[in-house]
Amino acid sequence: MASAFAGRVAAGVIISVMGAASAQAQSVEAFYKGRTIEMLVGSEVGSGYDAYARLVANHYGKHIPGRPNFIVKQMVGAGGIIATNHLARIAPKDGSVIAQVQNTVPFQPLVTPGGEQFDATKLSYIGSANSEVALAFTWHASPTKTMADLRQRETIMAGVIGSISANYAYALGDFTGAKIKLITGYAGAGQSMLALERGEIEGYPALFWSTFKTTKPEWLAQKKVNLLVQLALKKHPELPDVPLIFDFLDKPEDRAAAELLLAPQLAGRPFIAPPGLPADRVKALQVAFAEMMRDPDFNAEAAKRNMEVQHVSGEEIAEVVKRAYASSPEVIKRVRGMSEAR
């Protein structure tokens, strides 16, 4: 009896292994034909991340060989860590499940470790439909009009402890000598913007350009703000005259720390697949994502929703992650310090 049971178990294992091997051996088109890909989203319905996930789900499938359908499922928790843990440890490693997670996720094991069950350097990176650039700025009435001014006079800005508004304010002071007096009593960016209009503060250390354009276009049109510096790995194409933080960094150790701190910005809203995915499927997903970004229908829907699109390839994200994990212990310790409450 026991022998018969053992035989059935062994047979089941063999069939399972053969099935997995067969799936691995299939062509990309054969694998995806008639299939529905599950897209996990690590943030709430209605969030910016969710909006991009659903935009991509509407158009991505027609560019993937086999033209699979998509179903979007929320898997919220721990800032995208729960979804990424699931993808790395539980989800099939065949490309039938992908995820869109917060851009901090690949770097969290380095900067704010806790609860991760994945190796970020082994995840499969598909791409992102946008890249974020944060801006430090002041109100038009402030005497601080430029970065040179910010390095000379104390300027009152709002920031939320534990968010990039505070972290980037500390970074500006650490890296460039900016003299920012940070007021942390405001609940978030919305309250801070009202305080700015009321004259309670002079500026804000980190607001995404995509958010700026959609929420405060009148400030830009009426020149109500002074854009001081871009906090990102590279300039936004729409802001050629606003300096980049790296323009003010001469020391290699400062540049290395800034690269690690700002790495998530380039990733924007990354789409990832499990580790161990067959190389041809990774490549097919990356190529299809790039094709989708050129799709007139995709871009028309993005424009209708007033969503900024800017393609970041999976290879670019993977390279930034690789560089981040090559950071020295000294650089990692320094950046971790900027994320701690002060």
C-alpha positions in Angstrom: 0.0 0.0 0.0 2.7 2.4 1.0 4.7 1.4 -2.0 1.7 2.2 -4.3 1.3 5.6 -2.6 5.0 6.3 -3.0 4.7 5.4 -6.7 1.8 7.7 -7.3 3.7 10.6 -5.5 6.8 9.9 -7.6 4.7 9.9 -10.8 3.0 13.1 -9.8 6.4 14.7 -9.2 7.6 13.5 -12.6 4.5 14.8 -14.4 4.9 18.2 -12.6 8.5 18.5 -13.5 7.8 17.4 -17.1 5.0 20.0 -17.3 7.3 22.7 -16.0 10.0 21.7 -18.5 7.4 21.7 -21.3 6.3 25.2 -20.4 9.9 26.4 -20.3 10.6 24.8 -23.7 7.6 26.4 -25.5 8.1 29.4 -27.8 7.0 32.7 -26.4 4.0 32.9 -28.8 2.9 29.4 -28.0 3.1 30.0 -24.3 1.1 33.2 -24.3 -1.5 32.3 -26.9 -4.9 32.1 -25.2 -3.4 32.9 -21.8 -4.3 35.6 -19.3 -1.4 37.3 -17.5 -2.0 38.2 -13.9 -0.7 41.7 -13.1 -0.2 42.3 -9.4 -0.3 45.9 -8.2 1.4 46.8 -4.9 -0.7 49.9 -4.3 -4.3 50.9 -3.7 -7.0 51.2 -6.4 -7.0 54.8 -7.6 -3.4 55.5 -6.8 -1.0 56.8 -9.4 0.7 53.5 -9.6 -2.7 51.7 -10.1 -3.5 54.2 -12.9 -0.4 53.3 -14.8 -0.9 49.6 -14.2 -4.4 49.7 -15.7 -3.2 51.9 -18.6 -0.5 49.4 -19.4 -2.9 46.4 -19.0 -5.2 48.0 -21.6 -2.6 47.9 -24.3 0.3 45.7 -23.4 -1.1 42.3 -24.5 -1.5 43.1 -28.2 2.3 43.7 -28.5 3.3 40.4 -26.7 3.6 37.4 -29.1 0.4 35.3 -28.6 -1.5 38.4 -27.6 -2.4 37.4 -24.1 -5.1 39.2 -22.0 -4.4 40.9 -18.7 -6.2 40.8 -15.3 -5.1 43.4 -12.7 -5.1 42.4 -9.0 -4.2 44.5 -6.0 -1.7 43.0 -3.6 -1.2 45.9 -1.2 1.1 46.1 1.7 4.5 47.2 3.0 5.0 49.6 0.1 5.1 46.9 -2.6 7.2 44.4 -0.6 4.3 41.9 -0.1 3.7 41.8 -3.9 7.4 41.4 -4.7 7.8 38.7 -2.1 4.9 36.8 -3.6 6.3 37.2 -7.1 9.8 36.0 -6.1 8.7 33.1 -3.8 5.2 31.9 -4.7 4.2 33.0 -8.2 5.0 30.7 -11.2 8.4 31.5 -12.7 7.1 31.3 -16.3 5.9 34.9 -17.1 2.2 34.2 -16.4 2.4 36.6 -13.4 4.1 40.0 -13.4 3.8 42.9 -11.0 4.0 46.7 -10.8 5.5 47.8 -7.5 6.7 51.0 -5.9 10.0 52.2 -7.3 11.6 52.0 -3.9 11.2 48.3 -3.7 14.3 47.1 -5.5 16.4 49.4 -3.3 14.7 48.9 0.0 16.9 45.9 1.1 19.9 48.4 0.9 18.4 51.6 2.3 15.6 50.6 4.7 15.8 46.8 5.1 13.1 44.7 6.7 10.7 42.0 5.5 12.2 41.4 2.0 12.3 37.8 0.7 13.9 38.5 -2.7 17.2 39.3 -4.3 16.6 42.5 -6.2 19.5 41.8 -8.6 17.8 38.6 -9.7 14.3 40.0 -10.5 13.4 40.4 -14.1 12.8 44.0 -15.0 10.4 44.7 -17.8 10.3 48.5 -17.9 8.4 51.6 -16.7 6.0 53.9 -18.4 7.4 57.0 -16.8 10.5 58.3 -15.0 10.1 60.7 -12.0 12.0 63.9 -11.5 11.6 65.7 -8.1 12.0 69.5 -7.9 13.0 71.7 -5.1 11.3 75.1 -5.5 10.5 78.3 -3.7 7.5 80.7 -3.9 8.0 83.7 -6.1 8.1 86.1 -3.1 11.0 84.3 -1.5 14.4 86.0 -1.8 15.8 82.5 -2.6 15.5 82.4 -6.4 18.3 80.0 -7.3 20.4 77.2 -5.9 23.2 79.7 -5.3 20.7 81.6 -3.0 19.7 78.4 -1.3 23.3 77.7 -0.4 23.7 81.2 1.0 20.6 82.0 3.0 18.4 79.9 5.3 15.1 79.1 3.6 12.1 77.8 5.3 10.6 74.7 3.7 8.0 72.0 4.6 8.8 68.3 4.7 7.2 65.1 6.0 9.5 62.9 8.1 10.1 59.6 6.5 9.1 60.8 3.0 11.2 62.0 0.1 10.4 65.6 1.0 12.4 65.4 4.2 15.0 62.9 2.9 15.8 65.1 -0.1 15.9 68.2 2.1 18.6 66.5 4.2 20.4 65.3 1.1 20.5 68.9 -0.4 22.0 70.1 2.9 24.5 67.2 3.1 25.5 67.1 -0.6 25.4 70.8 -1.6 25.4 72.8 1.6 21.9 74.1 1.0 20.6 76.0 4.0 17.1 74.5 4.5 15.1 75.1 7.7 12.7 72.2 7.6 9.2 72.5 9.1 7.8 69.0 9.7 4.4 69.8 11.1 2.4 69.6 7.9 0.6 66.3 7.0 1.7 66.1 3.4 2.3 67.9 0.1 -1.3 69.2 -0.1 -1.1 71.0 3.2 2.4 72.2 2.4 1.2 73.8 -0.9 -1.5 75.7 1.0 1.1 76.9 3.6 3.2 78.1 0.7 0.3 80.2 -0.7 -0.4 81.6 2.7 3.3 82.6 3.2 3.9 80.3 6.1 6.9 78.7 4.3 9.1 79.7 1.4 9.4 76.5 -0.5 9.2 72.7 -0.8 12.2 70.4 -1.3 10.8 67.6 -3.5 7.6 67.6 -5.7 7.5 65.4 -8.7 7.3 67.2 -12.0 4.4 65.0 -13.2 2.5 66.0 -10.1 3.4 69.7 -10.5 2.1 69.8 -14.1 -1.2 68.1 -13.2 -2.0 69.7 -9.9 -0.4 73.2 -10.1 -0.3 74.2 -13.8 -1.3 77.7 -12.9 1.7 78.2 -10.7 3.9 77.4 -13.7 2.0 79.4 -16.2 1.9 82.5 -13.9 5.5 82.0 -12.8 4.5 81.7 -9.1 7.5 79.5 -8.3 11.2 79.4 -8.7 12.4 76.0 -9.8 15.8 75.6 -8.1 17.1 72.1 -8.9 16.1 68.7 -10.3 16.6 65.8 -8.0 17.0 62.8 -10.3 19.7 60.8 -12.1 19.1 62.8 -15.3 17.3 65.9 -16.4 13.7 65.9 -17.5 13.5 66.7 -21.2 11.0 69.5 -20.5 13.3 71.2 -18.0 16.6 71.8 -19.8 17.3 75.1 -18.0 16.7 73.8 -14.5 20.0 72.5 -13.1 20.5 68.9 -11.9 21.8 68.2 -8.4 24.9 66.5 -9.9 25.8 69.9 -11.3 26.7 70.9 -7.7 28.5 67.7 -6.7 32.3 67.5 -7.1 33.3 64.8 -4.6 33.0 61.2 -5.9 31.6 60.1 -2.6 28.8 62.7 -2.8 27.9 61.6 -6.3 27.9 57.9 -5.4 25.5 58.6 -2.4 23.3 60.8 -4.6 23.1 58.1 -7.2 21.9 55.5 -4.6 19.4 57.9 -3.0 17.9 59.0 -6.4 18.0 55.6 -8.1 14.3 54.9 -7.5 13.3 58.0 -9.5 14.6 56.6 -12.7 12.6 53.4 -12.2 9.4 55.5 -12.1 6.6 52.9 -11.7 8.5 49.6 -12.5 7.0 46.5 -14.0 8.8 43.3 -12.9 8.7 39.6 -13.4 9.9 36.8 -11.2 13.5 35.7 -11.0 14.5 32.7 -13.1 12.2 33.6 -16.0 13.4 32.1 -19.3 15.6 34.7 -21.1 13.5 34.7 -24.3 10.4 35.6 -22.4 12.1 38.4 -20.5 13.3 39.8 -23.8 9.9 39.4 -25.4 8.2 41.2 -22.5 10.8 44.0 -22.6 10.5 44.5 -26.4 6.7 44.4 -26.3 6.7 47.0 -23.5 8.9 49.3 -25.7 6.5 48.8 -28.6 3.5 49.6 -26.5 5.1 52.9 -25.5 5.2 53.9 -29.2 1.6 52.7 -29.7 -0.7 55.7 -30.8 -3.6 54.2 -28.9 -1.6 53.9 -25.7 -0.3 57.5 -26.0 -3.8 58.8 -26.8 -5.3 57.2 -23.7 -2.4 58.5 -21.6 -3.0 62.0 -22.9 -6.7 61.8 -22.3 -6.0 60.8 -18.7 -3.3 63.6 -18.4 -0.7 61.0 -17.6 2.9 61.6 -18.4 4.6 58.8 -20.3 8.4 58.4 -20.7 9.8 54.9 -21.5 12.4 53.5 -19.2 13.7 50.1 -20.4 14.0 47.0 -18.3 17.7 47.0 -19.1 18.1 50.5 -17.8 16.3 49.6 -14.5 18.4 46.5 -14.1 21.6 48.4 -14.6 20.7 51.0 -12.0 19.8 48.3 -9.5 23.1 46.6 -10.3 25.0 49.8 -9.7 23.1 50.4 -6.4 24.1 47.0 -5.0 27.7 47.7 -5.9 27.7 50.7 -3.6 30.3 50.8 -0.8 29.2 50.2 2.8 30.1 53.8 3.6 27.7 55.1 0.9 24.9 52.8 2.0 25.3 53.8 5.6 25.2 57.5 4.6 22.0 57.1 2.5 20.4 55.1 5.2 21.0 58.0 7.6 19.0 60.3 5.4 15.9 58.0 5.7 16.0 58.0 9.5 13.9 60.3 11.6 15.8 63.4 12.8 
